[in-house]
């Protein structure tokens, strides 16, 4: 018990160090906690509150970097200067993000701004070419994450005890516990790990041993596996698959992480370690880029493929910096620029892939003579062209760009393309899922789970609390399938009679007919 008390006192003292040194950053972390908690309690997930959440997070990061810069200033500092720049940034970002009318764009822009400010902060704190700073911050972030998880687990345990033995608690208490653990406990712990301006920077020996004795051998084995795969495709005379893209990207990012952790240490700085590893990676990157080109030519650009290309660009920049043993400082600016480019500019990760898929779609439609006077008309494309049309159209109709671009919306709602999709999907198996695994069965006196086949006549037999019951679900399942074809969220709740509800978790269709249903019967 005494040991636990000592740990608790140590955690509080460590968090207090962060609060005392970075008052403004701690304040913005507390405001972020309040925003997170308010969104949980009042179920607010609209653009107004999401914009505020990301604006507060960006202001919190800017406050940390700004206060670190202020530490260099000699003499008496005006305390109000701590708070003005983050407050102005928060107001500007909140207003700017509210201009966006689509939630997915707000989330994308918010994540990009947070990533960009993280990169700018690292650029600021590594000025004067201070070596060995990133490993300390990296370990501090890992410790903060671990402390946040422990805090979250402890608070969740306490809430579970209250919920089980005293009074029932709504779900948002657990969300508030997570917010407190991350925005207050973990954030202030991380702030306390930031070294002082004139502190001596030394990479912990434990990190060096971990890299040299564990991570380096595993990374070498990983590269060996990739080389075996390259040998396999050369032996069989096949082309690299799309899977190679992500494995190659991970190899590059692994090199980047090692370079950032140990590239500026005295033990490695003067050696050619990263030069040889970089030369080893060049064939892997070549095969990876070839695989990306093949997938791009066959299926066009997608958000994940586009992001993997951006990660590859950053990895290659880090690779060439490491091979020449250059400082890592400028790479933080590159990371910030790339993050902003793919999130808040017209070259973002939603619009660029959609424009590419739109070009693929129109190209295939024109090849099949299905475009006349700028309008899409009926036609009978060949199988390969049909697949290309369906691939591009399915991507477009599922993209958030349909809510922001009228032309994209018109393509997604095209009845000609919808009928073509219905004809194509009727030959395959389609599984329709509910939006959430949590199904509302409030008010039911008896609940029975079922997973039963749907008969050819459209009936479903379920073993309920009162015995077996047979329901005609054919009209309902046809409506569900039509809602899926129309790009809408299907209603998965069906009431065959008063006081009885079928709450479907999953419906399997084959050749346009429901064949299997899973969910529960609430009576």
N, C-alpha and C positions, 0 to 999 in steps of 0.2 A: 504493500500500500504506500509506503514511504517513497519507493522508487517511482511509482506512478505520479505521486505528488511532485517529485523533483522534475520529472519530465514535463508535467503541466506548467510548472513555474518557468522552466527553460523555454518552452514554446511561447508563453506569454511575453517573456523578456525579449525573445528574438523578434516577435512581431512588434513589440514596443519600439525596438531599435529602428525598424522601418518607418513607423509612424513619426518618430521624433525627427528623423533625418529627411524624410520625404513627406512633408505635411500635406502638400497639395495633392500629390499622387495618392496618398492614403484617403484624402477626402473624396477624390473622384472615384476611388474604389468603393467607398461607402455609398456614394450616390448610385453607382452601378448596381450594388446590392439592393438598394431600395427600388430601383427600376425593375430589376429581375423579379423581386418579390411581388411588387405591384402587378406586373404582368401575369404572374402565377395566380395571385389571389382573385383578380378580376377577369381572368381569362382574356387578356388583351394581347392579340397577336396581329393586329392590323398594322398598316404602314406607319402610322403616327408613332406607335410605341416601339416598333422595331427600329425605326430611324433614331429615336431617342436612345435606345439601348446601344446601338453601334456608335453613335456620337459620343456617348459617355465613355465607352471603351477606348475610342481613339483619343479622347481628351485625357484619359487616365495615363495612356502611354506617353503622350506628349508631355504631360506634367512631370513624369519621371525623368525624361531626357532633359527637359528645361531646367529642372532643379539641379540636375547633375552639372549642367553648364554654369549655373549660377554659383556653384561651389568654387569655381576658379576665380571669381571676382574678389578682389581684395577690399578690405574696408567694410563699412556697415552697409548691409543690404536692406532694401525696402521690402518688407514682407509681402506687401500687396502684389509685387512683381511676380510672386510665385503663382498667383491665381489668374492673372489677366489673360495670358496667351491661351491656356487650356479652355477658359470660359468662352473666349471669342471663337476658338475652333469648334467647340461644342455647338454654339449657336449657328455658325455657318454650315456645319455638316448637317445639323438637324433640319435646317431649312432646305439645304440642297437635296438631301435624301427624300424629303417629303414631296419633292417635285416628281420623283419616279412614281408611276402609278401601278406597278406590278411588284408583288411581294418578292418574287425570286430575284428581280433586279436589285431591290434594296438589300437583300441578304448578300448577293454577290458583291455589290459595291461596299457594303459594310465590312465584309471579310477582307476585301482587297485593301481598304484603307487601314484596317488594323495591321495587316501584314506589312504594308508600306511604312507605317509608323514604327513598327518593330525594327525594320531594316534601318530606318533613319536614326533611331535611338542607338543601335549598335554602331553605326557610323560615327555618331557624335562621341560616344564613350570610348571609342578606339582611336580617337584623334591623337596626334603626336606620335603615331606609329607605336603605340604601347602594345607590346607582344604579350601573349599569354592571358589576355582578358576574356576572350570568348569561352575558354574551358571553364573559368570560374563562374561565369554567368550560366553556362550550360549546366554545371553541377548544381548551381543555385536553383535553376528552374526545375531540375529533377527532384531536388529536395522539397521545393515548394509543392510540386505535384504530389509527392508522397505524403506530405503533411496534410494537404487538402483532402486526399483520399481517406487518411486516418480520421481526420476531423469529421468528414462526411459519414464515415462508418459509425463513429461514436454517437453523433447526433441522431443518425437514423435508428440506432439501437434504442436510444432514449425515447424517441418518438414512437417506435414500435411498442415499447413497454407501456407508454401512456395510452396508446390506441387499444392495446389488448386488455389492460387491467383497469383503466380509469374512465376514459371518455373517447369516443370515436373521433378520429381526426381526418379531415379532408386531405386529399393528395398533395395540395400545395404546400403543406408543412415540410414535406420532404424536398420539394423544390427550393424552398427558402433555406433549408439546411445546406443544400448544395451551393446556393448563392453565397451564404455566409462563409462556407469553407473555402470557396474559390476567391471571392472578391475581397474578403477581409483577412482571413487567416493565411491562405496561400500567397496572396498578393503582397502582404506586408512581410511575410517570410522572405519572399524573393527580393524585395527592396532592401532588406537587411543584408543580403548576400552581395550587393553591389559594392566593390571595393572603393575605398576613399581615393581622392584624387592623387595623392602622393604615396599611396600604399605600394609596397613591393609585390609584384605579380609573379606568382610561382604556380605552375601547373601541379596539382596534387599528385604525389607519387602513386596513389591508388588508381587514378585515372590512367596514368601511363602504363601501369602493370595490366590494368583491364584491357587496354587497347593492344598492347604488345603480346600478351599471353592468351587472350581469349578472342577478341574481336578480329585481330589481324589474321590468325589461323582460319577462323570461320569465313572471313572475307576471301582468303586465298582459295578455300574449298569451293566457295560460291563461284569465283572466276573460273576455276577448273571445270565446274559443271557447265558453265556457259561455253567454254572451249570445246568440251565434249559434244555439246549440241551443234556447234559450228562444224565440227568434224563429221557429225552425223549427216547434216544437210549437204555437205560436200561429197560424202561417200554415196548418198542416195541420189544426189543430183536434184534435190527439191529446193524450193524457195522457203525462206524463213516465214514462220507464222506470225500472226499478230501478237501472240503471247510474248514473243521475244521483246516487244517494245517495252513493256513494263519491267521485265527483268533487266533489260539493258539500262533503263532509266534508274532503277534501284542500284545497279552497279555504279553508275555515275554519281548518284547522290551519296552512296557510301564513301566513295573517294572524297567527295566534297566535305562530308562530315569529318573524316580523318584529317583532312588538310586543315580544316578550321580548328580542330582540337589540338593537333600536334605540329602543324606546319610551321609555326613560328617559335617553337621551342628550340633551345640551343642544341639539344641532342640531335635534332633532325634538320635544322635549318641549313647547315653546311653540307649535308649529304645529298646523294642523288636518289634517295628512297622514292620520293614522289615522282621523279622523272621516270624511273623504271616501271612503277605501277601505272603511270599514265600511258607509257608506250604499250603496256600490256592491254590497256583498255581500248586502244584505237581499233583493233579488229572487231571487238565486240560492238563498239559504237557504229562501225561501218555496217555490220550485219543488221543492227537494230534500225538504222536509218533506211536500209533497203526494205526491211519488213514494214516500216511505217509507210514508205512510198507505195508498196504493193497494196496495203489495206486502204490507203487513201484513194488510189486509182479504182479499187473495186467498190468501196462503200462510201467514199467521200469523207468529209470532216465531221467529227462529233466533238462534243464538249470535252470528254475525257481524252480523246486523241489530241485535241488542240492543247489541252493543259499538259499532256505528256511531252509535246513538242517544246513548250515553253520551259518545262523542267529540264529537258535535254539541252536547250540553249544555255541555261544557267549552269548546268553540269559541265558542258564543254568549256564555258568561260572559266570555271573553277579548275578544270583539268589543265588548261593551258597556263593559268596562273601558277598552279602547283608545279607543273613541269619546269617553269622558269624560276620557281622559288620566289615569287613576288608576294608582297603583303596582301592580306585578305580584305583590307579596309574598303577598297573601292567596290568590292563585290556586294557589299551591303547596299550601296546606291543602285547597283544593277538590279538587285533583288527587289528593291522598292519600285524602281521604274517598271519592271516586268509585272509586278503585282498590280500597279495602277493601270497598266496597259490592258490587261486581260479582265479588268473589273469595272473601270469607270470611263473608258474611252470607247469609241465606235468599234475598236478591235477587241471587244470583250468576248468572253467565253460562251456567250449565248448567241449573239448576233452573227459573228463570223461563221460558225458552223451552219447556222440556219441559211445564211446567204449562199454558202457553198452547196447545201442540199437543194436549195431552190434552183440554183443553176443546173444541178444534176437532173432535177425533176423536169424542168423545161426542155433540157436537151433530149431526154428520153421521150417526152411527149411530142416534140417536133419530129423526132426520128420515126415515131409511130403515126404521124399525121393526125395528131389529136389536138392541134392548136390551129384555129382558124379565126382570123381577124382579132387576135389577142384573146380569144375565148377558148376554154377547154371543152372539147366535144367528145362524143362517144367514139370508141375505136376498139380494134382487136390487136393489141400489140403482141409481138412474139414473146416467148416465155422469158428470155433473158431481159428484154426491155420491160416486161411486166414486173419482174423482180426488182429492177432498178427503180421503176416508178413507185412501187410499194415501199421499198426501203426508204427512199427520200420522203415520200408523203407521210409515212408513219413517224419518221423523226420530226418532221415539221409540225404535225398536229399535236405532238406531245410536248413541244417546246413552249416555254413561257413567252416566246416572241409573238405568239398568236394574240396575246393581249396588248401588245405594244405596236404592232405593225399591221396595218389594214390589209396590205397585199398578202402577207403571210396568213392572216386570218381568213381571207378569201380562199386561199389554197386549201387550208385545213378544212373548211366547210364545203368544199366543192362536192356536189352530189355525184358527179361523174367519177371522181376519185374514190368517193365513199363506196359506190357500187362496185367498183373494181376491187376495192379492198375486201368487201363482203364476199365477192365471188372467190377471191383468193384464200381468205381465211376459212371459208366453209369446208375446205378440203383438209383442214388441220385441226388439231386439238387445241382448245383455248381454255385456260383456267382463269376465272374471274374471282378476285379476292375482295373481301370487305376492306374498307379503309383502315381499320384498326382491329387488332386481335381482342380488344375490349368491347364486348357486345352488351348493350344496355338491356337488362332484363328486369328493371325495377318494376315492382308491383305484381310480379308473378308469384304464385303460391307454390308452383312446382316447375322445375327446370330439368330437362332431359337432353343430354348430348346425343347426337346421331351422326352417322356417316353411312348413308344408304344409296343404292343405285336408283336412278329415275327410270321408270318403266317406259317402254316404247310409246305407250298411250299418254305419256306426260303425267303420270301419277307417282307420288312419293309415299311410301309406307314407313311410318315412324313408330317405334315402341315408346309410348308416353307413360305418364303416371297412371292413366286409366286404361292402359292396354294399347294394342296396336290401332293406329288410325291411318287412314289413307286420304291423301289430299291431292287435288288436281292442281299442279303447279305449272302446267304448260304455258298459259298466258303470261304468268309472272316471269318465267325464265326467258321467254321471247322478248319481253320488255327489257329485262336486264341486258340481254345481248344487244338489243337495238341501242340502248343507252351507251354501251361500250363502243359500238360502231360510230355513234354520234360524237364521241369524245367527252361524254359526261360521266360524272361519278354515279355508278349504278346504285339504286336503292336496294339494299339486300335484306329488307324486312318485309314479310308478307303475312297478312292476317286473313286466313281462310274463313274464319268465323269469329263472332264476338267472343272475347276472352281467351283467344288462342292466337299465338304469334309464332311464326317460323323465322328465326333469326339466322340467316345464312352467313357462314364464315367463308365458304368456298363453294363455287359451282363449276363443274367441269363440262365443257361443251365439245361435242365431236360432230363434225359435218353439220354445224348449225343447230344441234339438238342437245339439250341437257342430258347427261348420262350418269352423273354422280353429284351428290350434294352432301355438304358437311356443315354442321351448325348446331343449333339447339332449339328445342320446342319449349316455349314458355306458356304456361297455362295459369 
